[in-house]
């Protein structure tokens, strides 16, 4: 997989947690193969992912965010829009767009929850790296 580039775009809400997805991703993908981008929040991920994929520079785009339930149901709409937008970005550009965008129903600003989701995002970053490598190989086989 030499000379394969990936874009990793992350939302800046809860950066101490979301950053762990990038950390996990970089455990398996060399940092020199990854360009990192930040957006204000999860809602901006699909547009950035589409723009990055459309450049043709990346084998895959990975998008990470934590959308928390603030008790007003807004998180459901945001999460659905983000996941749908990321899928459409991949389909429209022909470049895989992978989501590490999670929406827990019960997240509280406690040390315990921050610890749980920090660990979870680290593993999700590793899973995204494995998925990125697998989809690149699969697409190479399809292309012949």
N, C-alpha and C positions, 0 to 999 in steps of 0.2 A: 504494500500500500504506500510505497514511497511517492512523494510528490502529489499526494492527495491533500486538498485543503478543505477545512471545515469552517463554517461560521457559527459562532456561539453567541446568541443574543439573549440578554437577561434583563428582567424588569427590576427596577430599583426599589420597589416596595419590599420590605423585610430582607434587605441585602445580606445581612449576616447569615440568613438561612439559604437564600437563593444562590449565593456565591458557592455554597457547598456542592451544588450540582456541577458547576464548572470545575471545582477541585476534583470531584470524582471522575469527570470526563477526562481531565488532564492526567489522571493516573494511568489511563490506557491509550490515549492519543497524545503523541508528542506535541508540546506547546508550540513548536515552530510550524506546525501544520494547522494551527487554529487562530483565526482572527476573532477578537472578542469585541462585542458591541453592547452598549447599554441603552435602554429605553426607559421612559418615566415609569410605566406600569404595564400590567399584563395586556391591557386593551390595545397598546401600541405594538405588541409583538407581531401580529399577522402582517401589518404593513411593512415593518422592518424585515421580516422574514421573506416576504415576497420580493422586496427590493434587492435584498442580498442574493436570493436565488436567481433573480433575473440577470444578475451580472455575468453568470456563467462561470464564475471563478471557483465555485464551491461544489464539492461532491454531495454535500448535505448541509442543511442549516438546522441547528438545534436551538430551541427556544425554551427558556426557563422562567417560571414565575410561581409565586404563591398567592393565590386568591383566597382571602379569608372570609368567613361568614361573619358579617357585621350585624347580623340579626334583622336585616331589612330585605332579604331575598335578592338584593342586587348582585351578590356573588354568583348566583345561579345563572343570571343573564350574561354577566361578564365571562364566566367560565365557558359557557356554551358558545358565545361569540368568538372567544379566543381559539378554542379547539376547532371550531368550524372554519375560522379564518386561516388558521395554520394549515389545515387540510387543503383548503382551496388554494393557498399559496403554492403548495407542492404540486397539486394537480394542474394549476394554471401555468407553472413554469417548467414542469417536468423534472424538478429537483426535489429530492426527498426533504421534507420538513418534519423534524421530530420534536415531539412535545415532552417537556419536563415541567408542564404547567399543572400544578396540583391544587385542588380545592377541598381542603378538609372541612367537614361539617362542624367540628369542635376544635377550634384553635383559640387558645387564650395566651395572653402575654405573660406566661409564667416560665420560670426556669425549666420546669419539667417539659412543657410543650415545645419550648425552643430547642431543648436537647433532643427530643423525639424527632422533630422535623429536620433538625440539622443532620442527624444520622440518616434519616430517610432520604433527604436530598443528596447526600453524598453517594448513597447506593443508587439512586435514580440517575445520577450523572454517569456512574459506571455503566448502568444499563443502557443509557443513551449512546455511550461510546461503542458498546458491543453492537447495538442496533445499527449505528452509523456504518461500522465496518461491514456488517453483514449485508446491508442494503447496497452498499457500493459493490461488493463482490457479486451479489445477485444480479445487479444491473449490468455489470461487466460481462457476466455469463450470457445474459439475454442479448446483449449487443454483439456477442460473438467475439 
